[in-house]
């Protein structure tokens, strides 16, 4: 069975896996974005807390994905929970860092002007600072998503959902007829998904970045 | 602090700002009264605390001591967000929000205080018109599509959006080129003529200060008031070396910028019109007391200077006789413009015209010199009087300080507020 025949035979299973892969990455990314931006909003104004937030999330990223998932299994069990927790944690770093950089990068004279014309702190944050910091935040989300695509494959180790299952099955039966096809199909699937997501982000950027600050 | 067309008075009382870690206060015990509808300019070297003083009025910087009263109402402890919505604020390089259109920028404050949509829209168009930008063309543009001068106009429009009685301007024209700046200053003067706001304006450019200010506060380090007086008085009688250093050279010439031709006495000149019979013109030349008459055209505008003998030489032809009037000044021109015209005129006089270009009089060197002398003398007396007032105020303050905290505590002045 060559690769194309394999794809033809198994496309049902592969599509389900791909859908689950995309779905888990997407959902974790939404959660990571919300938490990441919140962390940034709370910490950006002070040097000390901002750096603490960046360092903490960077430290999480240095833990090998396989080890983190392995450590989570005894605590939350197998399947979806360890996958979601691990992906969300890994997704945080680029979002937090870019949001802090973005919020700190807003021209202080604009913040001064916003306060000076009588905006409350929350109005200033929602109407001025976050919209102006949005382009770097979106870049952070994009980087995060690319990273999570790869990491999500490892979730199969904890019986999580996604294309990782196909890859792991292939790796486990190396030498058998379909082993290479399986690994190849899983890997290519992840790449295609990553490209599709990236295209979606370009579109989101077009739609959500105000015309006045679009590069 | 009601909305009003005529500004509100501002009172600063022993205003002090101490930044944490600073050995000396950045602003030290500043007291000042600004009348409603007045333009007061804070001018001083960089770092003298003029900006800090300004920002304490809308409490962008919280004072550590002293009181601020606007229209008699103590705003030192009022909710700063509410206060700022009633005090317009314009800053250097306009501070427009780049992600919002011109109209959205202007509409921010009216939206926050809950104006209905239609009123906001009308107000935006009205303001754009007021600052000299075509509403149809500009309201949908983003700040980066505007020139520096246009951005600054929008910045002023935004500050005026909710019709605040007080306008604070922090070096608003500091970042534009000299020609645009000059233009914006003229526009501001015109606006103020219509609006009568109370404007506090910060600059380090003394020429800008004399052009714009009704009164100027020359500040030295820690925002100490070196002199607080009309531009005329400061130019004529600087309080000390610091102020005269700031005034710079050519104070008398700068003084000429502050007086208009209509404020000085113009001399009347014998005139004839182009339709008068020649005989009458000859009579005028003979009996006029001067050896020259001014020939006016049919609409009463200065046309030619006619000397005795000119008509003879031109054999009685008015078309060929005399010298054409090549330069006139309007009644609204500054004395400096008039001086310029008199200096370049070969006979040392210039015709003054009214609104439609009609003749109203003549200014010559002698009138100029006389009126300048009178002006300077009057200024000097005024300045000495004001200086005396400032000194007695300062003396009573020093006295109060020497009496110790008791006085301050009882009167509620100058006491440090809780940190």
Interface residues (C-beta under 8 A of the other chain):
Chain A: X109 X110 X112 X113 X114 X115 X116 X117 X118 X119 X120 X123 X127 X128 X131 X132 X210 X211 X212 X213
Chain B: X58 X60 X81 X82 X83 X84 X85 X86 X88 X89 X91 X92 X93 X95 X96 X97 X98 X99 X100 X101 X108 X109 X112 X142 X143 X144 X158 X159 X168
